[in-house]
Amino acid sequence: MTTKTEWVDYAKAIGIILVVYGHVARGLYNGGITIPEHIYLLADSIVYSFHMPLFFFLSGLFFYSSFVKRGAVGLTFNKIDTIVYPYILWSILQGGMEFVLSNYTNGNVTLSEVLQLWDPRAQFWFLYALFFIFMVSIALFSFVEFRWLVFIFGFACLLYIFRGHLPSSQIVLFVANNLVYFVLGLVFTRFNIASHLSSYSAFLILLVLFLTAQYGFHDYLNLSYTHQGVEALVLATISILFVVSVSSLLSRTSSKMLAFIGASSMAIYVMHILAGSGVRVVLIKFLGINDVMVHLVLGCFAGLFLPLLAVYFINRLSIPYLFSAPISKLLRVHRKVAT
């Protein structure tokens, strides 16, 4: 990472912390732990209004440079390595654990549901959607020059706004709902927008905009994150800008822990529900603890740091192929041998 892009790991850290909180809080609410409903629903809607759009945005930041470097075929195989493979592996691992422990958890998962990989479950919908967004973007930029990026962004906005008129295919809706944020990341890189958001004045302006937009959306308009209209698009964009500004300032602190959390966001993403749910089961079933704050604190801590501990030992023991596959590497070797 260069100094100009160090903020990306900090943004990933903010995003994955919100993901872990969101799933821990939802697990408690659905599991019958007493949570003040108004506070829970408001916090849930604020988090879900932008935390996944943030990850699609971050995924788009370096797409074009990777596309130019690897080419359409190379980038496709790379995404099979880094998205499709962990999607399949961890969907089966987590689903298998949920099936085995279904008597102790909120869910009642069947083995057939675990194996229906064409229908993403739990948090893995993001990897499923992200892969198809990469495929659409690869196809687009294989035929459209990069100088038309602004028009592509406009097209992605229209796709989002008028997605209700599109076929009700799950893949189509995933792309229509999230392509706009992915392309927003491309626009950020193209025009170096992040460099204008790293000052304290930009932070204060965006803080006011963030608070105003969240208040206006949730209180004045009385909407929630499930309303996915123009208002939601504006809210998510303002929130992403705010996170970029916060991340740019945090990157000046050189916090190794935050940077490590951000760099390990994929590992945390695929493992955090197992960790957080495991803590909830132990606290309720074995220790009889139902205090919501104890559950939130320990659940979030476990959801973040147990995966980090796993990453540490995976790296120390040099265990391969848990988060990516070597398909693209094997392809390059095969090409060299063939030539």
SERO-4910 file (N, C-alpha, C, O; in steps of 0.05 Angstrom, whole numbers):
BEGIN
 pado doro    nc1    nc2    nc3   cac1   cac2   cac3    cc1    cc2    cc3    oc1    oc2    oc3
  Met    A     17    -24      0      0      0      0     17     25      0     37     27     14
  Thr    A      9     45    -16     22     70    -15      9     87      6    -12     81     16
  Thr    A     22    109     13     11    127     33    -16    138     24    -33    146     41
  Lys    A    -20    140     -2    -45    151    -12    -69    132     -9    -92    140    -10
  Thr    A    -63    106     -5    -85     87     -3    -85     71     24    -99     52     26
  Glu    A    -69     80     43    -69     67     69    -97     68     82   -104     51     98
  Trp    A   -112     89     75   -139     92     87   -158     69     81   -177     64     95
  Val    A   -152     54     59   -170     33     51   -172     11     72   -194      2     78
  Asp    A   -150      3     84   -151    -17    105   -166     -7    130   -180    -22    143
  Tyr    A   -164     19    135   -179     30    158   -209     31    151   -226     26    169
  Ala    A   -216     36    126   -244     35    118   -255      7    120   -278      3    128
  Lys    A   -239    -12    112   -247    -40    114   -251    -48    143   -270    -63    150
  Ala    A   -234    -37    161   -237    -43    189   -263    -32    200   -277    -46    214
  Ile    A   -269     -7    193   -295      5    201   -318    -12    191   -337    -18    206
  Gly    A   -316    -20    165   -338    -35    153   -341    -62    167   -364    -70    172
  Ile    A   -320    -77    172   -323   -103    183   -331   -102    212   -345   -120    222
  Ile    A   -323    -82    227   -333    -78    254   -363    -74    254   -377    -85    271
  Leu    A   -373    -59    235   -402    -55    233   -416    -80    225   -438    -86    234
  Val    A   -404    -96    207   -416   -122    199   -418   -140    223   -440   -152    228
  Val    A   -397   -142    239   -397   -160    263   -419   -150    282   -434   -166    292
  Tyr    A   -419   -124    288   -439   -114    306   -468   -120    296   -484   -130    311
  Gly    A   -472   -115    270   -499   -119    259   -508   -148    262   -531   -153    270
  His    A   -491   -167    257   -499   -195    258   -501   -204    288   -519   -221    294
  Val    A   -484   -195    305   -486   -202    333   -513   -191    345   -527   -205    359
  Ala    A   -519   -165    339   -543   -153    349   -568   -167    338   -587   -172    353
  Arg    A   -567   -174    313   -590   -189    301   -593   -216    313   -616   -226    317
  Gly    A   -571   -229    318   -572   -256    331   -585   -254    359   -600   -272    366
  Leu    A   -578   -234    374   -590   -230    400   -620   -224    399   -636   -235    413
  Tyr    A   -627   -206    380   -655   -198    377   -672   -222    369   -693   -227    380
  Asn    A   -662   -237    349   -677   -260    340   -677   -283    360   -694   -301    359
  Gly    A   -656   -283    377   -654   -304    397   -670   -298    423   -669   -314    441
  Gly    A   -684   -276    424   -701   -271    446   -688   -255    469   -700   -252    490
  Ile    A   -663   -246    465   -650   -230    486   -663   -202    486   -667   -190    465
  Thr    A   -670   -193    509   -685   -167    512   -667   -144    504   -647   -138    517
  Ile    A   -675   -130    482   -661   -106    473   -682    -85    469   -703    -90    457
  Pro    A   -678    -60    478   -697    -38    473   -702    -37    443   -685    -30    427
  Glu    A   -727    -42    435   -733    -47    406   -727    -22    389   -716    -24    368
  His    A   -735      2    399   -731     26    383   -702     31    378   -694     38    356
  Ile    A   -685     28    399   -657     33    396   -644     12    377   -628     18    360
  Tyr    A   -653    -13    381   -642    -35    364   -649    -30    335   -631    -32    317
  Leu    A   -674    -24    329   -683    -20    301   -669      4    288   -662      3    265
  Leu    A   -666     25    303   -653     49    292   -624     44    286   -614     50    265
  Ala    A   -610     32    306   -581     25    302   -578      6    279   -559      9    262
  Asp    A   -595    -14    277   -594    -34    256   -598    -21    228   -583    -27    210
  Ser    A   -617     -3    226   -622     11    201   -599     29    193   -592     31    169
  Ile    A   -588     43    212   -565     61    206   -542     45    195   -530     52    175
  Val    A   -535     23    209   -513      6    200   -518     -6    173   -500     -5    155
  Tyr    A   -542    -16    169   -548    -30    143   -553    -10    121   -555    -19     98
  Ser    A   -555     15    127   -559     35    105   -534     40     89   -535     51     67
  Phe    A   -510     31    100   -486     38     84   -463     18     88   -444     20     72
  His    A   -464     -1    107   -440    -17    111   -433    -36     89   -410    -40     82
  Met    A   -454    -48     76   -448    -65     53   -443    -49     27   -425    -56     12
  Pro    A   -458    -27     22   -449     -9      0   -420     -1      3   -406      2    -17
  Leu    A   -411      4     27   -383     11     32   -364    -11     21   -344     -4      8
  Phe    A   -370    -36     25   -353    -58     16   -353    -60    -14   -333    -67    -26
  Phe    A   -376    -56    -27   -377    -56    -56   -360    -33    -67   -346    -36    -87
  Phe    A   -362    -10    -54   -347     13    -62   -317      7    -60   -301     13    -78
  Leu    A   -308     -4    -37   -280    -10    -34   -270    -31    -54   -247    -31    -62
  Ser    A   -288    -50    -61   -281    -70    -80   -276    -58   -108   -261    -70   -124
  Gly    A   -289    -36   -114   -286    -24   -140   -262     -5   -143   -255      2   -165
  Leu    A   -250      2   -121   -228     22   -122   -206     14   -141   -196     31   -156
  Phe    A   -197    -10   -140   -174    -19   -155   -181    -38   -178   -164    -51   -189
  Phe    A   -207    -39   -185   -215    -57   -206   -201    -52   -232   -191    -70   -244
  Tyr    A   -201    -26   -241   -192    -21   -268   -162    -26   -271   -153    -37   -291
  Ser    A   -147    -19   -250   -118    -24   -252   -112    -54   -253    -94    -63   -267
  Ser    A   -128    -69   -238   -125    -99   -239   -134   -110   -266   -122   -129   -276
  Phe    A   -155    -98   -277   -165   -106   -304   -144   -101   -325   -139   -118   -342
  Val    A   -131    -78   -324   -110    -72   -343    -86    -90   -340    -75    -99   -360
  Lys    A    -79    -96   -315    -56   -113   -310    -60   -142   -317    -43   -155   -329
  Arg    A    -84   -153   -310    -89   -182   -314   -103   -189   -340   -101   -211   -350
  Gly    A   -119   -169   -350   -136   -175   -373   -162   -188   -364   -164   -196   -341
  Ala    A   -180   -191   -382   -207   -201   -375   -205   -230   -365   -217   -237   -345
  Val    A   -191   -247   -379   -189   -275   -371   -174   -278   -345   -183   -293   -327
  Gly    A   -151   -265   -343   -135   -267   -318   -150   -257   -294   -149   -270   -273
  Leu    A   -165   -235   -297   -180   -224   -274   -203   -242   -267   -210   -245   -243
  Thr    A   -216   -254   -287   -238   -273   -281   -228   -296   -265   -241   -304   -245
  Phe    A   -205   -308   -272   -195   -331   -257   -186   -322   -229   -188   -337   -210
  Asn    A   -175   -298   -228   -167   -287   -201   -191   -285   -183   -189   -291   -159
  Lys    A   -214   -277   -193   -238   -274   -177   -251   -301   -170   -264   -304   -150
  Ile    A   -246   -321   -187   -253   -348   -180   -237   -358   -156   -247   -371   -138
  Asp    A   -211   -350   -157   -193   -357   -134   -202   -344   -108   -204   -357    -88
  Thr    A   -207   -317   -110   -210   -301    -85   -239   -296    -77   -244   -285    -55
  Ile    A   -258   -302    -94   -286   -298    -87   -302   -324    -88   -315   -332    -68
  Val    A   -302   -337   -111   -318   -361   -115   -309   -384    -96   -325   -397    -83
  Tyr    A   -283   -388    -96   -272   -410    -79   -278   -406    -49   -289   -424    -37
  Pro    A   -272   -382    -37   -279   -379     -8   -310   -380     -4   -319   -388     17
  Tyr    A   -325   -371    -24   -354   -372    -22   -363   -401    -19   -379   -407     -1
  Ile    A   -353   -418    -36   -361   -447    -35   -351   -460     -9   -366   -473      5
  Leu    A   -325   -456     -3   -313   -469     20   -326   -461     46   -334   -478     62
  Trp    A   -329   -435     50   -339   -426     76   -369   -428     78   -380   -430    101
  Ser    A   -384   -427     56   -412   -432     57   -417   -461     67   -435   -465     84
  Ile    A   -401   -479     57   -405   -507     66   -395   -511     95   -408   -525    110
  Leu    A   -372   -498    102   -363   -501    129   -382   -489    150   -389   -502    169
  Gln    A   -391   -464    145   -409   -452    164   -436   -466    164   -448   -471    185
  Gly    A   -446   -472    140   -472   -486    138   -471   -513    151   -490   -521    164
  Gly    A   -449   -527    148   -446   -553    162   -446   -551    192   -459   -567    206
  Met    A   -433   -530    202   -433   -526    231   -461   -518    241   -469   -527    262
  Glu    A   -475   -501    225   -502   -494    233   -520   -518    233   -538   -520    250
  Phe    A   -516   -536    214   -533   -560    212   -528   -578    237   -547   -588    249
  Val    A   -502   -581    244   -495   -598    266   -506   -586    293   -515   -601    310
  Leu    A   -504   -560    295   -511   -546    320   -539   -533    319   -544   -515    335
  Ser    A   -556   -542    301   -582   -529    297   -599   -529    322   -616   -512    326
  Asn    A   -594   -549    340   -610   -550    365   -602   -528    385   -617   -523    404
  Tyr    A   -579   -516    380   -569   -496    399   -571   -467    389   -566   -448    403
  Thr    A   -577   -464    363   -577   -438    351   -605   -429    343   -624   -443    346
  Asn    A   -606   -404    332   -632   -393    324   -643   -407    299   -668   -408    296
  Gly    A   -626   -416    282   -634   -427    257   -641   -457    258   -636   -470    278
  Asn    A   -653   -466    236   -660   -495    234   -652   -503    205   -669   -507    188
  Val    A   -626   -506    201   -614   -509    175   -614   -539    167   -607   -556    183
  Thr    A   -623   -544    142   -622   -572    132   -597   -575    115   -586   -555    105
  Leu    A   -589   -600    111   -565   -605     96   -569   -597     66   -551   -588     53
  Ser    A   -593   -601     56   -599   -593     28   -596   -563     25   -587   -554      3
  Glu    A   -604   -548     45   -601   -519     43   -571   -511     43   -564   -492     29
  Val    A   -555   -525     58   -526   -519     58   -514   -523     31   -496   -508     23
  Leu    A   -523   -544     17   -511   -551     -9   -523   -536    -33   -513   -539    -55
  Gln    A   -543   -520    -28   -555   -504    -50   -539   -478    -54   -548   -457    -47
  Leu    A   -515   -481    -65   -496   -459    -67   -505   -438    -87   -494   -416    -87
  Trp    A   -523   -445   -105   -534   -425   -123   -553   -406   -109   -561   -386   -121
  Asp    A   -560   -412    -85   -577   -394    -69   -562   -386    -43   -563   -401    -23
  Pro    A   -548   -363    -44   -530   -357    -22   -544   -353      5   -566   -343      6
  Arg    A   -531   -362     26   -542   -361     53   -526   -342     70   -502   -337     65
  Ala    A   -540   -331     90   -527   -314    110   -510   -292     97   -518   -280     77
  Gln    A   -486   -287    108   -469   -265     99   -456   -271     72   -445   -253     60
  Phe    A   -458   -295     62   -444   -303     37   -458   -291     12   -447   -294    -10
  Trp    A   -481   -279     15   -493   -266     -8   -475   -244    -19   -475   -240    -43
  Phe    A   -459   -232     -2   -441   -210    -12   -420   -221    -32   -416   -209    -53
  Leu    A   -408   -244    -25   -388   -255    -43   -401   -264    -70   -390   -260    -91
  Tyr    A   -425   -275    -67   -440   -284    -91   -446   -260   -109   -442   -261   -133
  Ala    A   -456   -238    -97   -463   -214   -112   -438   -201   -123   -438   -192   -146
  Leu    A   -417   -200   -107   -392   -187   -116   -380   -200   -140   -370   -187   -158
  Phe    A   -381   -227   -141   -369   -241   -164   -384   -233   -190   -372   -227   -210
  Phe    A   -411   -232   -189   -426   -225   -213   -422   -196   -221   -423   -189   -244
  Ile    A   -418   -179   -201   -412   -150   -207   -385   -148   -220   -382   -132   -239
  Phe    A   -365   -164   -212   -339   -164   -225   -343   -174   -254   -331   -162   -272
  Met    A   -359   -194   -258   -363   -205   -285   -376   -184   -303   -369   -181   -326
  Val    A   -396   -170   -293   -410   -149   -308   -390   -127   -315   -389   -117   -337
  Ser    A   -373   -119   -295   -354    -98   -299   -332   -106   -320   -324    -90   -336
  Ile    A   -323   -131   -318   -304   -141   -337   -316   -140   -365   -302   -131   -384
  Ala    A   -341   -148   -368   -354   -148   -394   -357   -119   -404   -352   -113   -428
  Leu    A   -365   -101   -387   -369    -73   -394   -343    -61   -405   -342    -49   -426
  Phe    A   -321    -64   -389   -297    -50   -397   -281    -65   -418   -260    -56   -427
  Ser    A   -290    -89   -425   -279   -103   -448   -288    -90   -474   -275    -93   -495
  Phe    A   -311    -76   -473   -323    -64   -497   -325    -34   -496   -327    -21   -517
  Val    A   -324    -23   -472   -328      6   -469   -302     18   -458   -290      8   -438
  Glu    A   -292     39   -469   -267     52   -460   -271     65   -433   -293     74   -426
  Phe    A   -249     66   -418   -250     77   -390   -259    106   -390   -269    116   -370
  Arg    A   -254    121   -411   -261    149   -412   -291    154   -410   -301    176   -405
  Trp    A   -307    132   -414   -336    134   -412   -346    127   -384   -369    122   -380
  Leu    A   -327    128   -364   -334    119   -337   -357    135   -325   -375    123   -312
  Val    A   -358    161   -329   -379    177   -317   -406    168   -328   -426    168   -314
  Phe    A   -407    161   -354   -433    152   -365   -440    124   -355   -464    118   -351
  Ile    A   -420    108   -350   -425     81   -338   -436     85   -309   -454     70   -301
  Phe    A   -425    104   -295   -435    110   -268   -464    119   -270   -481    111   -253
  Gly    A   -471    136   -289   -498    145   -293   -516    122   -299   -539    120   -289
  Phe    A   -507    104   -315   -522     79   -322   -527     63   -297   -549     52   -293
  Ala    A   -506     60   -280   -509     44   -256   -529     57   -237   -545     43   -223
  Cys    A   -530     84   -236   -549     98   -219   -578     92   -229   -596     87   -213
  Leu    A   -582     93   -255   -608     88   -267   -616     59   -262   -640     53   -257
  Leu    A   -597     41   -264   -602     13   -259   -613      9   -230   -631     -6   -225
  Tyr    A   -600     24   -211   -608     22   -183   -636     34   -180   -653     22   -166
  Ile    A   -641     57   -191   -666     71   -187   -690     56   -199   -712     55   -188
  Phe    A   -686     45   -223   -708     32   -237   -706      1   -237   -717    -12   -254
  Arg    A   -692    -10   -216   -689    -39   -215   -716    -53   -211   -718    -77   -216
  Gly    A   -736    -39   -202   -763    -51   -199   -775    -60   -225   -793    -76   -226
  His    A   -765    -48   -247   -775    -55   -274   -758    -78   -287   -764    -86   -309
  Leu    A   -738    -87   -273   -720   -108   -283   -731   -136   -277   -748   -138   -259
  Pro    A   -722   -156   -291   -731   -184   -284   -724   -190   -255   -705   -180   -244
  Ser    A   -741   -206   -243   -738   -211   -214   -718   -233   -208   -720   -247   -188
  Ser    A   -699   -236   -225   -677   -255   -221   -659   -245   -198   -654   -222   -195
  Gln    A   -651   -264   -180   -635   -257   -157   -608   -244   -166   -600   -224   -154
  Ile    A   -596   -255   -186   -570   -244   -196   -574   -216   -207   -558   -198   -201
  Val    A   -595   -212   -223   -601   -186   -234   -605   -165   -212   -594   -143   -214
  Leu    A   -620   -172   -192   -625   -154   -170   -600   -148   -153   -595   -125   -145
  Phe    A   -583   -168   -149   -558   -164   -135   -541   -144   -150   -529   -126   -138
  Val    A   -539   -147   -176   -523   -129   -192   -535   -101   -193   -521    -81   -189
  Ala    A   -561    -99   -197   -575    -73   -198   -573    -58   -172   -570    -33   -172
  Asn    A   -574    -72   -150   -573    -59   -123   -546    -49   -116   -543    -30   -100
  Asn    A   -525    -61   -126   -498    -56   -116   -477    -47   -136   -455    -38   -128
  Leu    A   -482    -50   -162   -463    -41   -182   -456    -12   -179   -433     -4   -184
  Val    A   -476      5   -172   -471     34   -170   -449     40   -150   -434     59   -154
  Tyr    A   -448     25   -128   -428     31   -107   -400     21   -117   -380     34   -111
  Phe    A   -400     -1   -131   -375    -11   -143   -363      9   -162   -340     15   -162
  Val    A   -380     19   -180   -371     39   -200   -364     65   -186   -346     80   -195
  Leu    A   -377     72   -164   -369     96   -148   -340     93   -139   -326    113   -139
  Gly    A   -332     69   -132   -304     65   -125   -285     71   -148   -264     82   -145
  Leu    A   -293     63   -172   -278     69   -196   -276     99   -201   -254    110   -207
  Val    A   -298    113   -197   -299    143   -200   -280    155   -180   -266    174   -186
  Phe    A   -280    145   -155   -262    156   -134   -233    154   -142   -218    173   -139
  Thr    A   -226    131   -153   -198    127   -162   -191    145   -185   -170    157   -186
  Arg    A   -209    145   -205   -204    161   -229   -199    190   -223   -181    202   -235
  Phe    A   -215    202   -205   -213    231   -200   -199    237   -174   -198    260   -165
  Asn    A   -187    216   -161   -172    220   -136   -187    235   -116   -177    253   -103
  Ile    A   -212    228   -112   -230    243    -94   -222    240    -65   -225    259    -49
  Ala    A   -210    217    -58   -203    212    -30   -183    233    -20   -184    240      4
  Ser    A   -166    244    -38   -146    264    -29   -160    290    -20   -147    305     -6
  His    A   -184    294    -28   -199    319    -20   -214    315      6   -227    334     16
  Leu    A   -214    291     17   -230    285     40   -214    280     65   -224    271     86
  Ser    A   -188    285     63   -170    277     85   -164    300    105   -149    296    124
  Ser    A   -176    323    101   -171    346    119   -192    346    141   -213    333    139
  Tyr    A   -186    360    163   -204    362    185   -230    377    178   -251    371    188
  Ser    A   -227    397    160   -250    412    152   -269    394    135   -293    396    139
  Ala    A   -258    377    118   -274    358    103   -288    339    122   -312    332    118
  Phe    A   -274    330    142   -285    312    162   -309    325    176   -330    312    179
  Leu    A   -306    350    185   -328    363    199   -352    368    181   -375    364    190
  Ile    A   -347    375    156   -369    379    138   -384    353    133   -409    352    133
  Leu    A   -369    331    129   -381    305    124   -395    294    149   -415    279    146
  Leu    A   -384    300    172   -397    292    197   -425    304    199   -444    290    205
  Val    A   -426    330    193   -452    344    194   -471    332    173   -495    327    179
  Leu    A   -461    328    149   -477    316    128   -487    288    135   -510    281    130
  Phe    A   -469    272    147   -476    245    155   -498    245    175   -518    231    172
  Leu    A   -495    261    196   -515    262    217   -542    273    207   -563    263    214
  Thr    A   -540    294    190   -564    306    179   -579    286    161   -603    283    162
  Ala    A   -563    272    144   -575    253    125   -588    229    140   -610    221    133
  Gln    A   -574    219    160   -585    197    176   -610    205    191   -630    191    191
  Tyr    A   -610    229    202   -633    239    217   -656    244    197   -679    236    202
  Gly    A   -650    257    175   -671    262    155   -684    236    144   -708    235    140
  Phe    A   -667    217    139   -677    191    128   -694    176    148   -716    167    141
  His    A   -683    173    172   -697    156    192   -718    170    208   -738    157    216
  Asp    A   -715    196    214   -735    210    230   -754    227    214   -778    223    215
  Tyr    A   -743    245    198   -760    263    183   -776    248    161   -800    252    159
  Leu    A   -763    231    146   -777    215    125   -789    189    136   -805    176    123
  Asn    A   -780    182    160   -790    157    173   -785    133    156   -803    116    152
  Leu    A   -761    131    145   -754    108    127   -735     90    142   -723     98    162
  Ser    A   -731     66    132   -710     48    142   -694     38    119   -700     44     95
  Tyr    A   -673     23    125   -654     14    104   -668     -3     83   -657     -6     61
  Thr    A   -691    -15     89   -705    -32     70   -717    -15     47   -724    -26     26
  His    A   -720     11     51   -729     29     30   -705     35     12   -687     49     21
  Gln    A   -705     24    -12   -681     27    -29   -687     45    -53   -684     37    -76
  Gly    A   -695     70    -47   -700     89    -68   -677    108    -71   -655    103    -62
  Val    A   -682    131    -84   -662    151    -88   -651    161    -62   -627    166    -59
  Glu    A   -669    164    -42   -660    173    -16   -639    155     -3   -620    164      9
  Ala    A   -643    129     -7   -624    109      4   -597    111    -10   -576    108      2
  Leu    A   -598    116    -36   -574    119    -52   -558    143    -43   -533    142    -40
  Val    A   -572    165    -39   -559    190    -29   -547    186     -1   -525    194      5
  Leu    A   -563    173     16   -554    168     44   -529    151     45   -510    157     59
  Ala    A   -529    129     29   -506    111     29   -481    125     18   -459    121     28
  Thr    A   -485    142     -3   -462    156    -15   -450    176      5   -425    177      8
  Ile    A   -467    191     19   -457    210     39   -442    194     62   -421    203     71
  Ser    A   -454    172     70   -442    156     91   -415    145     83   -396    144     99
  Ile    A   -413    136     58   -387    126     47   -366    148     47   -343    144     55
  Leu    A   -374    172     38   -355    194     38   -346    200     67   -322    206     71
  Phe    A   -364    199     86   -356    203    114   -337    182    123   -317    189    137
  Val    A   -341    157    117   -323    136    125   -296    140    112   -275    135    126
  Val    A   -295    148     87   -269    153     74   -254    175     89   -230    173     93
  Ser    A   -268    196     97   -255    218    111   -245    209    138   -222    215    145
  Val    A   -261    194    153   -253    184    179   -228    166    175   -209    167    191
  Ser    A   -229    149    155   -208    130    150   -182    144    143   -160    136    151
  Ser    A   -184    165    127   -161    180    119   -147    193    144   -123    193    145
  Leu    A   -163    203    163   -152    214    187   -140    192    205   -119    196    217
  Leu    A   -154    169    207   -144    147    223   -118    136    213   -101    127    228
  Ser    A   -115    137    186    -90    126    175    -65    141    183    -43    131    182
  Arg    A    -69    166    192    -47    182    202    -37    171    229    -14    177    237
  Thr    A    -53    157    244    -46    147    270    -29    122    268    -16    114    288
  Ser    A    -29    109    245    -13     84    241    -20     63    262     -3     51    274
  Ser    A    -47     59    266    -56     39    284    -53     11    272    -68      4    253
  Lys    A    -34     -4    282    -29    -31    270    -53    -49    274    -58    -66    256
  Met    A    -67    -47    296    -89    -65    301   -112    -59    282   -123    -78    270
  Leu    A   -119    -33    278   -140    -27    259   -132    -35    230   -149    -46    216
  Ala    A   -107    -30    223    -98    -38    197    -99    -69    193   -106    -79    172
  Phe    A    -92    -83    214    -93   -113    213   -122   -123    211   -127   -141    196
  Ile    A   -140   -110    225   -168   -117    223   -178   -113    195   -192   -130    183
  Gly    A   -170    -90    183   -179    -84    156   -167   -103    136   -181   -113    118
  Ala    A   -141   -109    139   -128   -127    120   -139   -156    123   -137   -171    104
  Ser    A   -150   -162    146   -161   -189    151   -191   -190    148   -204   -209    158
  Ser    A   -202   -170    135   -232   -167    134   -245   -191    121   -267   -199    129
  Met    A   -232   -203    100   -244   -227     87   -246   -250    107   -267   -263    109
  Ala    A   -224   -255    122   -224   -277    141   -245   -272    163   -259   -290    171
  Ile    A   -247   -247    173   -267   -241    193   -295   -245    181   -313   -255    195
  Tyr    A   -299   -236    156   -325   -238    144   -335   -266    142   -359   -272    148
  Val    A   -318   -285    134   -327   -312    131   -329   -328    157   -342   -349    158
  Met    A   -315   -318    178   -315   -333    204   -330   -321    226   -335   -334    246
  His    A   -338   -295    224   -348   -281    248   -375   -292    258   -380   -290    282
  Ile    A   -392   -302    241   -418   -312    251   -414   -337    267   -427   -341    287
  Leu    A   -396   -355    258   -390   -379    274   -379   -371    302   -387   -382    322
  Ala    A   -361   -351    303   -350   -342    328   -370   -329    346   -373   -335    369
  Gly    A   -385   -309    334   -405   -295    350   -428   -313    360   -436   -310    383
  Ser    A   -437   -330    342   -459   -349    350   -449   -368    371   -464   -375    390
  Gly    A   -424   -377    369   -413   -395    389   -413   -383    417   -420   -396    436
  Val    A   -405   -358    418   -404   -344    444   -433   -341    455   -437   -345    479
  Arg    A   -452   -334    438   -480   -332    447   -490   -358    458   -504   -358    478
  Val    A   -484   -380    444   -493   -406    454   -482   -413    481   -496   -422    499
  Val    A   -456   -408    484   -442   -414    510   -454   -397    532   -460   -407    554
  Leu    A   -458   -371    527   -469   -353    548   -497   -360    556   -503   -360    580
  Ile    A   -514   -367    537   -542   -373    543   -546   -402    553   -557   -406    574
  Lys    A   -536   -421    537   -542   -449    543   -526   -460    566   -537   -477    581
  Phe    A   -502   -451    570   -484   -463    590   -480   -446    614   -476   -456    637
  Leu    A   -480   -419    610   -475   -401    633   -500   -386    642   -499   -374    663
  Gly    A   -521   -388    627   -546   -375    635   -546   -345    636   -560   -333    651
  Ile    A   -528   -333    620   -525   -304    619   -542   -292    597   -540   -300    574
  Asn    A   -560   -274    604   -578   -261    584   -575   -231    583   -591   -218    569
  Asp    A   -556   -220    596   -552   -191    596   -543   -182    568   -523   -192    557
  Val    A   -558   -163    556   -553   -156    529   -526   -143    524   -513   -148    504
  Met    A   -516   -127    543   -491   -114    540   -468   -134    541   -448   -131    526
  Val    A   -470   -153    559   -450   -174    560   -448   -189    534   -427   -195    523
  His    A   -472   -195    523   -473   -210    497   -462   -193    475   -447   -203    458
  Leu    A   -469   -167    474   -459   -150    452   -429   -147    453   -415   -150    433
  Val    A   -418   -142    477   -389   -137    480   -374   -163    473   -355   -163    457
  Leu    A   -382   -185    486   -367   -210    482   -372   -221    454   -354   -233    442
  Gly    A   -396   -218    444   -402   -227    417   -386   -213    395   -375   -225    377
  Cys    A   -385   -186    398   -369   -170    379   -339   -176    382   -325   -178    362
  Phe    A   -330   -178    406   -302   -184    411   -294   -211    398   -274   -214    385
  Ala    A   -311   -231    403   -306   -258    392   -307   -257    361   -291   -270    348
  Gly    A   -327   -243    351   -331   -242    322   -308   -229    308   -302   -235    285
  Leu    A   -294   -211    321   -271   -197    309   -245   -212    315   -229   -217    297
  Phe    A   -240   -219    340   -213   -228    348   -209   -258    347   -186   -267    344
  Leu    A   -230   -275    348   -226   -303    344   -217   -309    314   -199   -325    310
  Pro    A   -230   -296    295   -220   -299    267   -191   -288    264   -175   -300    250
  Leu    A   -185   -266    277   -157   -256    276   -138   -275    288   -116   -279    278
  Leu    A   -146   -288    310   -129   -309    322   -125   -332    303   -103   -343    301
  Ala    A   -147   -339    290   -145   -361    270   -127   -354    247   -111   -370    238
  Val    A   -128   -329    238   -110   -320    217    -81   -321    226    -64   -329    210
  Tyr    A    -76   -314    250    -49   -314    261    -38   -343    260    -15   -347    250
  Phe    A    -53   -362    269    -44   -390    269    -43   -402    241    -25   -418    234
  Ile    A    -62   -393    224    -61   -402    196    -35   -393    182    -23   -408    167
  Asn    A    -28   -368    188     -3   -357    176     22   -371    188     41   -378    174
  Arg    A     21   -375    215     44   -387    228     49   -416    218     71   -425    215
  Leu    A     26   -430    214     28   -458    206     28   -462    175     30   -484    165
  Ser    A     27   -439    161     27   -439    132      6   -458    120     12   -473    102
  Ile    A    -18   -456    131    -40   -472    120    -51   -459     95    -61   -437     96
  Pro    A    -50   -473     73    -58   -460     47    -88   -463     41   -102   -480     53
  Tyr    A    -97   -448     23   -123   -452      9   -148   -449     28   -168   -462     22
  Leu    A   -146   -433     49   -169   -428     65   -185   -404     56   -209   -401     61
  Phe    A   -171   -385     44   -184   -360     35   -181   -355      5   -193   -336     -5
  Ser    A   -165   -370     -8   -162   -367    -37   -152   -393    -49   -140   -410    -35
  Ala    A   -156   -397    -75   -146   -421    -89   -125   -413   -108   -122   -389   -115
  Pro    A   -109   -432   -118    -86   -426   -136    -94   -430   -165    -76   -435   -182
  Ile    A   -119   -427   -172   -128   -433   -200   -114   -415   -220   -104   -425   -240
  Ser    A   -113   -389   -215   -101   -371   -234    -71   -376   -236    -59   -373   -257
  Lys    A    -58   -383   -213    -30   -389   -214    -24   -414   -231     -6   -414   -247
  Leu    A    -41   -434   -227    -38   -459   -243    -42   -453   -273    -30   -465   -290
  Leu    A    -61   -435   -278    -67   -427   -306    -42   -414   -318    -35   -420   -341
  Arg    A    -28   -396   -303     -4   -383   -313     18   -403   -319     32   -402   -339
  Val    A     21   -423   -301     41   -444   -304     35   -460   -329     52   -466   -345
  His    A      9   -467   -332      1   -483   -356      7   -468   -381     16   -480   -401
  Arg    A      2   -442   -381      7   -426   -405     37   -425   -412     44   -427   -435
  Lys    A     53   -423   -391     82   -422   -396     92   -448   -407    109   -449   -425
  Val    A     82   -470   -396     89   -497   -406     80   -500   -435     95   -511   -451
  Ala    A     56   -491   -441     45   -494   -468     61   -478   -488     63   -486   -512
  Thr    A     72   -455   -480     87   -439   -499    117   -447   -500    132   -435   -515
***
